[in-house]
């Protein structure tokens, strides 16, 4: 499977290794008894994972899902391990392969800063001498297939490496890549060409150029996380195993008729179950670019829990951001999550997203990210931006209208009015939104999730998706444990907000009007609070679903907590599902 945009496609569904939808239509599929070589390969990979009890190290490095760190490293947190503690060459040394023997010889020459040349090499013999004719170094090995033995060895070299020579044979990028892969295995260190140049100079006193270091990095990353090209061919097996290990998850893969990759999608059952049972009906969607050799788009859907923490819902990969991609992604999202009542999508102003949301979710609403709109208003000046912020975030219709009138007066040449007329207030103003936006005024949740995946987006596609799963698994475990030990009725973040609200409400004057209605005097204005309907004239009570300072001034603490429906219990339910503990089985 290759990574390239095509016009025709084949849809590989998540039903199992024997069911492979095909054709130009999104819903077309072939029957379960038809055979397909793509899913035969996926099933073979599945059998390898679950039926091979003890694969060899070489097999594991090729087939197993690469181990990825659960955090995105930015800078080295510990010194690089030393490369100088390497085995020395000796007579009668045995090696399991010719590659292993080549690596040992290269290590020896790299440490001792000397050079060699191959005099004779065939299937059963390997004869080396020093690059300098006067040097007495000799290395002669013989063997076949799995066993090679050193039969003649004259060391050490009686010469030194010419400092003006080109890159020594032992400094080839492929060999250095193996060394750095071993150094970085199991760590979260950042591997950059500059760091490789520094380490080579520090360890061996030799200088390599930037391109050489970049190639070394590429070889090391291929060893650690797999090759970028072959990773796409492993996607069917990976997604199939992912769903098999996490029953109830939703996975999908889209290929063209030539089995060329187009889109991939997965949503884990833990996220699906938590969102449908305890999540608020707001989904933030966004797309960002892959950073590796093969370009593409990572598209994500997230929401937030009661503590304001990111709650990823779905992750996918595509070839290019377009109408077709977002339509396919949202269809997959709808298959996994359905369409909850009062559902709202929040995103930037990308035309493909807006069009696809209206096509796939005609019953849902779509809101625009305030931050992206602010960037378009910024050229009009700071005072205009501040007033636009007030209009977007206010809870009261009267304040919104007042802000809009002020913006009209501030416009000197009509350009601001023309810009505002292109923006529907229902999409960006909290008070005008036909459904509840809660605190989702921006797409920062999706942007933050993309930033969390910044390092992973440099990896091959399978390693990148696995990194997202590992991060999600760690978040669920930590937050589930935190929620289990939380004894208060409200979430931790909400509790802090309510403490501040009650402090500010302590000096307000309250008059009981009867029938659960109260009149609250706030400075020079008064507000009517209806506790039965959970409404306040300020608008915040009904739009945020948290008591405003006027409501907090009128009710006792017990009633206040009951009115918020014990959000801490919802937080526990949100993270109740567990992931598969054995990462190698996914």
FENSUL-V263161 format. One record per backbone hydrogen bond with DSSP energy under -1.0 kcal/mol. CO is the residue of the C=O (numbers start at 1). NH is the residue of the N-H. E is the energy in kcal/mol with one decimal. If there is no record, write none. Layout:
# FENSUL-V263161
co/nh/e
CO/NH/E
CO/NH/E
This chain:
# FENSUL-V263161
co/nh/e
2/261/-3.2
10/255/-4.8
12/253/-2.3
31/34/-1.3
36/40/-1.8
37/41/-2.0
38/42/-1.7
39/43/-2.5
40/44/-2.0
41/45/-2.5
42/46/-2.4
43/47/-2.7
44/48/-2.2
45/49/-2.1
46/50/-2.0
47/51/-2.7
48/52/-1.3
56/60/-2.7
57/61/-2.1
59/63/-2.7
60/64/-1.7
84/86/-1.8
90/93/-1.5
93/150/-2.4
95/148/-2.3
97/101/-1.6
98/102/-2.6
99/103/-2.3
100/104/-2.0
101/105/-2.4
102/106/-2.5
103/107/-2.3
104/108/-2.1
105/109/-2.2
106/110/-2.2
107/111/-2.4
108/112/-2.0
109/114/-1.9
113/161/-1.4
117/129/-2.2
120/127/-3.3
124/143/-1.8
125/122/-2.4
126/141/-2.6
127/119/-2.3
127/120/-1.7
128/139/-2.2
129/117/-3.0
132/135/-1.5
138/154/-2.6
139/128/-3.3
140/151/-2.2
140/152/-1.9
141/126/-2.3
142/149/-2.8
144/147/-1.9
147/144/-1.4
148/95/-2.7
149/142/-2.2
150/92/-1.9
152/140/-2.8
154/138/-1.2
162/165/-1.9
168/171/-1.6
169/172/-1.2
172/176/-2.5
173/177/-2.5
174/178/-1.3
175/179/-1.8
176/180/-2.6
177/181/-2.0
178/182/-1.8
179/183/-1.9
180/184/-2.1
181/185/-1.2
184/187/-2.3
192/196/-2.2
193/197/-2.4
194/198/-2.2
195/199/-2.3
196/200/-2.5
197/201/-2.0
198/202/-2.4
199/203/-2.7
200/204/-2.4
201/205/-1.7
209/213/-2.0
210/214/-2.5
211/215/-2.3
212/216/-2.0
213/217/-2.3
214/218/-2.1
215/219/-2.2
216/220/-2.4
217/221/-2.8
218/222/-1.9
219/223/-2.0
220/224/-2.3
221/225/-3.0
222/226/-1.6
227/231/-1.5
232/235/-1.0
234/238/-2.6
235/239/-2.9
236/240/-2.1
237/241/-2.5
238/242/-2.4
239/243/-2.0
240/244/-2.1
241/245/-2.4
242/246/-1.3
246/249/-1.8
250/267/-2.5
252/265/-2.5
253/12/-3.4
254/262/-2.0
254/263/-1.4
255/10/-9.9
256/259/-2.1
260/256/-1.6
263/254/-3.2
264/317/-2.0
265/252/-2.4
266/315/-2.1
267/250/-3.2
268/272/-2.1
269/273/-3.3
270/274/-1.8
271/275/-2.4
272/276/-2.3
273/277/-1.6
274/278/-2.4
275/279/-1.6
280/282/-2.8
281/344/-1.7
283/346/-2.3
284/302/-2.6
286/300/-2.7
288/298/-3.4
296/290/-2.1
297/318/-2.8
298/288/-2.4
299/316/-2.0
300/286/-1.8
301/313/-3.1
301/314/-1.8
302/284/-3.3
303/311/-2.9
305/308/-1.9
309/305/-2.0
311/303/-1.6
314/301/-2.1
315/266/-2.1
316/299/-1.6
317/264/-2.3
318/297/-2.8
322/326/-2.0
323/327/-2.5
324/328/-2.4
325/329/-2.8
326/330/-2.5
327/331/-1.9
328/332/-2.2
329/333/-2.4
330/334/-2.4
331/335/-2.2
332/336/-1.8
333/337/-2.8
334/338/-2.4
340/343/-1.0
343/365/-2.3
344/283/-2.7
345/367/-3.9
346/285/-2.0
347/369/-2.0
350/354/-2.0
351/355/-2.3
352/356/-2.3
353/357/-2.6
354/358/-1.6
355/359/-1.5
356/360/-2.9
357/361/-2.3
361/364/-1.0
365/345/-2.6
367/347/-1.8
369/373/-1.6
370/374/-2.8
371/375/-1.5
373/377/-1.3
374/378/-2.0
377/380/-2.2
378/381/-2.1
381/385/-1.9
382/386/-2.5
383/387/-1.9
384/388/-2.4
385/389/-2.3
386/390/-2.0
387/391/-2.1
388/392/-2.0
389/393/-2.4
390/394/-1.5
392/430/-2.7
396/400/-1.8
397/401/-2.5
398/402/-2.0
399/403/-2.4
400/404/-2.2
401/405/-2.1
402/406/-2.1
403/407/-2.3
404/408/-2.0
405/409/-1.9
406/410/-1.9
414/418/-1.9
415/419/-2.0
416/420/-2.6
417/421/-2.2
420/423/-1.4
424/427/-2.3
425/429/-2.8
427/368/-3.3
437/440/-2.6
439/441/-2.0
441/370/-2.7
443/447/-2.2
444/448/-2.7
445/449/-1.8
446/450/-2.4
447/451/-2.0
448/452/-2.2
449/453/-1.4
451/454/-1.6
453/457/-2.3
455/458/-1.5
456/459/-1.9
457/291/-2.5
460/464/-2.5
461/465/-2.3
462/466/-2.4
463/467/-2.2
464/468/-2.0
465/469/-2.0
466/470/-2.6
467/471/-2.4
468/472/-2.2
469/473/-2.6
470/474/-2.3
471/475/-2.4
472/476/-2.5
473/477/-2.2
474/478/-2.4
475/479/-2.8
476/480/-2.4
477/481/-2.1
478/482/-2.2
479/483/-2.5
480/484/-2.0
481/485/-1.2
489/568/-2.1
491/495/-2.7
492/496/-1.8
493/497/-1.9
494/498/-2.5
495/499/-2.0
496/500/-1.7
497/501/-2.4
498/502/-2.7
499/503/-1.7
500/504/-2.1
501/505/-1.6
505/508/-1.3
509/521/-2.9
511/519/-3.0
514/517/-1.3
516/531/-2.6
517/513/-2.5
518/529/-2.7
519/511/-2.7
520/527/-2.6
521/509/-1.3
522/525/-2.3
525/522/-3.6
527/520/-3.0
528/537/-1.2
529/518/-2.3
530/535/-2.2
535/530/-2.7
536/539/-1.8
539/543/-1.5
540/544/-2.6
548/552/-2.6
549/553/-1.2
551/554/-1.2
556/560/-2.2
557/561/-2.3
558/562/-2.1
559/563/-2.2
561/566/-1.2
562/565/-1.6
566/569/-1.1
567/571/-1.8
568/572/-1.7
569/573/-2.0
570/574/-2.0
573/576/-1.2
582/585/-1.3
583/586/-1.5
